[in-house]
Amino acid sequence: MTSGSTGKPKMVECTHLALVNTGSAYMFTRGSGEKGESYFNDRPFSWIGGNIIYCLLQADTRVFRDGRITAKGGDIMDLWNIIMEEKCTSGIFLPFTIYDMLQNKDKIAKTGYRMKSVITGGQIIKSKETGILGQVCESLYMLYGSTEVGIVTHCRIDGRMETGLLGSVFPGVQIKVVDEDLNTVVRGEMGTLFIKSLWMLKGYFNATEDQNKSIVDGWMNTGDVGILRTDGQLIIKGKMNNIIKRGTLKVLSGEIEESIATIAGVKDAVVIAVPDPRLYEEVCACVVLDKHTSVTIQDVRTRCAENLGDNIVGQAPTFYLEFDTLPQLGTGKPDKVKIKQDAMSRLGINTQ
């Protein structure tokens, strides 16, 4: 099943042969350690990233707990104690867990235990998350893929990473980048990613008409916006529905979030589109500030103006809202529907 991060979870039909020969099988078994090692992974068994088939193939020990405990947050040292007790050499974590580890990296370092590697995916990871290197783990990997097509790329990253860079495509995977008219663009140009692989899904179980539309002539429309560089490296910019159309400009919410995340004192940020009767959409930054610092929402506005330009021909948001916390889905990703509802209410925007 899919995680449901883009809507209702969907059941994906694939063959046994395809499942055990995917890039996922390589990365989840051979890519992060040696055969027979112990690794932590509390993703649900029904997800591609939590499937127990991969640990069985390599006789690895899979350590897990109810993933809802991790998603809810709390004392990350409870999780770290499990990792130490079970002598896990690697871990597969969603980005929000890496964030929690980063906030407690000094406590983790004092235990004297360090994993060989950490693997993450599901969201575009930001450069500051690489701060766990050297204290939590020795190496950090970023995966890109989906239940429908398996793992498409994996890339070892460090503090010099380029945001969104995901590495080269696994053998057996084809990628094309298309424009709004579904015409393939040349390498280096941005567009929507379509993927085809030897192990992609046969189809969705009890598929709806809209779900069937996501597969076009054997290609899976990922809904992701990205660039395939001339050197074969894949860069992800975000989801197609995360492009904000402000007048004639197309603003990438992910790039704004990355810029805001570099501001000292910002704990979290999500950028959303809100309706505008004149420009069609406007840009709203929803920001969580560290209460232990003196940074203010006005400071965030000033830095955005410096880094992103204005809100006319540049990418700076028009609206800035401070949140105590940002609502999350069960997957740990931001609940952008709820955040948008809250933002529109606070801004007094009525779509009726």
C-alpha positions in Angstrom: 0.0 0.0 0.0 1.0 3.6 -0.5 1.5 5.8 2.6 -1.5 8.0 1.7 0.6 11.2 1.9 -1.0 12.5 -1.3 -4.5 11.4 -0.4 -6.2 8.1 0.5 -3.8 5.1 0.7 -3.9 3.0 -2.4 -3.3 -0.7 -2.9 -0.6 -1.4 -5.5 -0.5 -4.7 -7.4 2.9 -6.0 -8.5 4.5 -9.4 -9.2 6.6 -11.3 -6.7 9.5 -11.5 -9.2 9.5 -7.7 -9.7 9.3 -7.0 -6.0 12.5 -8.9 -5.1 14.5 -7.6 -8.0 13.8 -3.9 -7.5 16.3 -1.1 -6.6 14.5 -1.2 -3.3 15.8 -4.8 -2.7 19.3 -3.6 -3.4 19.2 -0.5 -1.3 17.3 -2.0 1.7 19.6 -5.0 1.9 23.0 -4.5 0.3 23.2 -0.7 0.0 23.5 0.1 3.7 25.5 -2.7 5.2 26.7 -6.3 5.0 24.5 -9.4 4.9 23.2 -10.5 8.3 23.3 -7.1 10.0 20.8 -5.5 12.3 18.9 -2.4 11.3 16.1 -0.3 12.7 13.0 0.4 10.6 9.6 1.2 12.1 7.8 2.0 8.8 4.6 -0.1 8.4 5.1 -3.5 6.9 2.6 -2.6 4.1 4.8 0.2 2.8 7.5 -0.5 0.2 10.0 1.1 2.6 8.8 -1.1 5.5 8.3 -4.4 3.7 9.8 -7.4 5.5 10.7 -9.2 2.3 14.0 -7.3 2.0 15.3 -8.3 5.4 14.3 -11.9 4.8 16.3 -11.9 1.5 19.5 -11.1 3.3 18.9 -12.7 6.6 19.1 -9.3 8.3 17.6 -8.6 11.7 14.8 -6.1 11.5 14.2 -4.1 14.7 11.0 -2.0 14.9 8.4 -0.6 17.2 5.0 0.9 16.5 5.8 3.8 14.1 3.1 6.0 15.6 5.3 6.4 18.7 8.1 7.8 16.6 5.8 10.0 14.5 4.2 11.5 17.6 7.6 12.7 18.9 8.7 12.7 22.5 12.0 11.7 23.9 14.3 10.5 21.1 16.5 8.8 23.6 13.9 6.1 24.1 14.4 5.2 20.4 18.2 5.5 20.7 18.2 3.1 23.7 16.5 0.5 21.5 19.0 1.0 18.8 21.9 0.5 21.2 20.3 -2.4 23.0 19.7 -4.2 19.7 23.1 -3.2 18.3 21.6 -1.7 15.1 24.3 -0.8 12.6 21.9 1.2 10.4 18.5 2.8 10.4 15.8 3.8 8.0 14.2 6.9 9.3 11.7 9.5 8.0 13.1 13.1 7.9 11.2 14.1 11.1 13.1 11.5 13.1 16.4 12.8 11.7 15.3 16.3 12.9 14.6 14.9 16.4 18.1 13.3 16.4 19.7 16.5 15.3 18.1 18.3 18.2 19.6 15.8 20.6 22.8 14.9 18.8 25.0 15.9 21.8 23.0 13.5 24.1 23.4 10.8 21.5 27.1 11.4 21.1 27.6 11.0 24.9 26.3 7.5 24.7 29.4 6.5 22.6 27.3 4.5 20.1 27.1 5.4 16.5 25.5 3.7 13.5 27.3 3.0 10.3 24.5 4.6 8.1 21.2 6.2 8.1 18.8 6.1 5.1 16.0 8.5 4.6 13.4 9.5 2.0 9.8 10.6 1.5 10.6 14.3 1.7 13.3 16.6 0.3 16.0 16.7 3.0 17.7 19.9 3.9 21.4 20.5 4.3 21.1 21.1 8.0 19.9 17.5 8.6 23.4 16.4 7.6 24.5 17.6 11.0 23.9 14.1 12.4 27.0 12.9 10.5 29.8 12.0 12.8 27.7 11.8 16.0 24.6 9.7 15.1 26.0 7.9 12.0 29.0 7.7 9.7 27.1 8.0 6.4 23.7 9.4 5.3 21.8 8.3 2.2 18.8 9.9 0.5 16.3 7.7 -1.5 13.8 8.7 -4.1 11.0 6.4 -5.3 7.5 5.2 -4.6 5.5 2.1 -3.9 4.4 2.2 -7.6 7.8 2.2 -9.2 10.2 1.1 -6.4 13.4 3.0 -5.6 14.5 5.1 -8.5 17.7 6.7 -7.1 19.9 6.8 -4.0 22.6 9.2 -3.1 25.1 9.6 -0.3 24.9 13.1 1.0 26.9 15.4 3.3 26.9 19.1 4.3 28.0 20.2 0.9 24.9 18.7 -0.7 22.8 20.5 -3.3 19.2 20.5 -2.1 17.0 18.2 -4.1 20.0 16.4 -5.7 19.2 12.6 -5.7 21.9 11.0 -7.7 21.9 8.8 -10.7 19.0 6.6 -11.8 19.2 2.8 -10.9 19.6 0.4 -13.9 16.2 -0.7 -15.2 14.6 2.7 -14.6 13.7 5.2 -17.3 12.8 8.9 -16.6 11.5 11.6 -18.9 10.7 15.2 -18.0 7.6 16.7 -19.7 6.0 20.1 -20.0 2.4 21.0 -19.5 1.5 19.6 -22.9 3.3 16.3 -22.1 6.1 17.0 -24.5 9.5 15.7 -23.4 11.9 18.6 -22.6 15.6 18.5 -23.1 18.0 17.7 -20.2 18.5 20.5 -17.9 15.0 21.9 -18.2 12.4 21.6 -15.5 9.2 19.7 -15.8 7.0 16.9 -14.5 8.7 13.5 -14.0 7.4 10.4 -15.7 8.9 7.1 -14.7 8.9 3.6 -16.2 10.7 0.6 -14.7 11.1 -3.1 -15.1 9.4 -3.6 -11.7 6.7 -1.0 -11.7 3.2 -1.7 -10.6 0.8 -3.7 -12.7 -1.9 -1.4 -11.6 -3.9 -0.2 -8.6 -6.3 -2.6 -6.9 -9.9 -1.6 -7.6 -8.5 1.5 -9.2 -10.6 4.7 -9.7 -10.7 6.5 -13.0 -8.4 9.2 -11.6 -5.9 6.6 -10.4 -5.8 5.0 -13.9 -5.0 8.4 -15.4 -1.7 8.5 -13.5 -0.4 5.8 -15.8 0.0 7.0 -19.4 1.3 4.6 -22.1 3.2 2.6 -19.5 4.7 5.7 -17.8 3.9 6.7 -14.2 3.1 10.3 -13.7 4.8 11.0 -10.4 3.4 14.5 -10.0 7.0 15.6 -9.0 8.7 18.5 -10.5 12.4 18.0 -11.3 15.3 18.3 -13.6 17.4 15.6 -15.3 20.8 17.1 -15.7 23.1 16.5 -18.7 25.3 14.3 -16.4 22.4 12.0 -15.6 21.9 13.4 -12.1 18.3 13.9 -10.9 17.1 16.9 -9.0 13.7 17.2 -7.4 12.1 20.6 -6.8 8.8 19.5 -5.2 5.3 18.4 -6.2 3.5 19.8 -9.2 0.7 20.9 -6.8 3.4 22.8 -4.8 4.0 25.2 -7.6 2.3 28.5 -6.7 0.9 30.5 -9.6 1.2 34.1 -8.6 0.1 36.1 -11.5 2.3 35.1 -14.4 5.1 33.8 -12.1 5.5 30.2 -11.0 6.9 30.1 -7.5 8.4 26.9 -6.1 7.3 26.5 -2.4 10.2 24.1 -1.7 12.9 26.6 -2.6 11.3 29.2 -0.3 11.1 26.7 2.5 14.8 25.8 2.1 15.7 29.5 2.2 13.6 30.1 5.4 15.1 27.0 7.0 18.6 28.6 6.8 17.5 31.4 9.1 18.9 31.0 12.6 16.0 30.5 15.1 13.6 28.9 12.6 12.5 25.4 13.7 10.2 24.6 10.8 8.5 26.2 7.8 5.8 25.3 5.3 5.0 27.5 2.3 1.4 27.3 0.9 -0.7 29.0 -1.7 -3.7 31.0 -0.6 -6.4 32.2 -3.0 -6.1 35.8 -4.4 -8.9 37.3 -6.5 -6.4 39.3 -8.7 -3.3 37.1 -9.0 -5.1 33.7 -8.7 -2.8 32.7 -5.8 -0.6 34.3 -3.2 2.3 32.9 -1.2 2.0 32.4 2.6 4.9 31.3 4.8 3.9 29.4 7.9 6.8 29.4 10.4 7.6 27.8 13.7 10.2 29.9 15.7 12.5 28.7 18.4 11.2 30.3 21.6 14.7 30.2 23.1 16.0 32.7 20.5 15.1 36.4 19.9 14.2 35.9 16.2 10.8 37.3 15.2 8.5 36.9 12.2 9.6 40.3 11.0 13.2 39.0 11.0 12.0 36.2 8.7 10.3 38.7 6.4 13.5 40.8 6.2 15.7 37.8 5.4 13.3 36.6 2.7 13.4 40.0 1.1 17.2 39.8 1.1 17.4 36.2 -0.2 14.4 35.9 -2.5 13.7 39.4 -3.8 10.3 41.1 -3.5 6.8 39.6 -3.8 6.2 41.1 -7.2 8.9 39.7 -9.6 10.7 37.7 -6.9 9.8 34.7 -4.8 9.3 36.2 -1.4 6.0 35.4 0.4 3.4 38.1 0.8 2.0 36.7 4.1 4.0 35.5 7.1 2.2 33.6 9.9 3.8 32.3 13.1 2.7 28.9 14.4 3.5 27.1 17.7 3.6 23.8 15.8 2.6 22.6 12.3 0.0 19.9 12.0 1.3 16.6 10.7 -0.1 13.6 8.8 0.4 10.1 10.2 3.4 9.8 7.9 5.1 12.7 9.6 4.8 15.0 6.6 3.1 18.4 7.1 -0.6 18.3 6.8 -0.8 21.1 4.3 -4.6 20.9 4.0 -5.0 21.7 7.7 -2.2 24.3 7.6 -3.9 26.0 4.7 -7.3 26.0 6.4 -5.7 27.6 9.5 -3.8 30.2 7.5 -6.9 31.2 5.5 -8.9 31.6 8.7 -6.2 33.8 10.3 -5.9 35.9 7.1 -9.7 36.2 6.8 -9.7 34.7 3.4 -13.1 33.3 2.3 -13.4 31.2 -0.9 -17.1 31.4 -1.1 
